Amino acid sequence: MEGVTNVIEPEMHVVAITDDSGAVSAPSWLAQAEFVHRQLRPQLPANYVGRLSEVFVNGARMALVVDGGAVRCVALWRVIENTHDGRRLYVDDLVSDEACRSQGAGKMMLDWLEAKAVSLGCDTLTLDSGVQRQRAHRFYFREGMHIPSFCFKKVLK
């Protein structure tokens, strides 16, 4: 048909589903992220969208790697400023769909997060990873990350 242009998105690409204010700009993607996100955080409450909306109000942002109509990777992140790191992009959660690991989605997301950190004037990109996640640690080391300190925690409730 003359005058019709087909717009083809790349097969795998990053979608930011929150805007700079934390508002959800892509609610259908947020609902689709739940399956992958729960692979890392199964304890999230039944009202996933409601809980994430609260987290967004408190500064978190979310981005996804999508492939066609499927979510392949989820990242929940925020900008934090403190005395030892300066301004940093902190990644709360980074998880690739277990069924699709080692296909580039995690690397695509980590590259996107690094570019986002630079664009926001951050000095570092940081994340915490549970000691049991050896596969994830190999990935982080391969991507140039290192372990600068221990994180100590005391559960209060």
Secondary structure as GFF3:
##gff-version 3
##sequence-region A 1 157
A	DSSP	beta_strand	12	16	.	.	.	ID=ss1
A	DSSP	alpha_helix	27	40	.	.	.	ID=ss2
A	DSSP	alpha_helix	48	57	.	.	.	ID=ss3
A	DSSP	beta_strand	61	67	.	.	.	ID=ss4
A	DSSP	beta_strand	70	82	.	.	.	ID=ss5
A	DSSP	beta_strand	86	96	.	.	.	ID=ss6
A	DSSP	three_ten_helix	98	100	.	.	.	ID=ss7
A	DSSP	alpha_helix	105	119	.	.	.	ID=ss8
A	DSSP	beta_strand	124	127	.	.	.	ID=ss9
A	DSSP	alpha_helix	134	142	.	.	.	ID=ss10
###
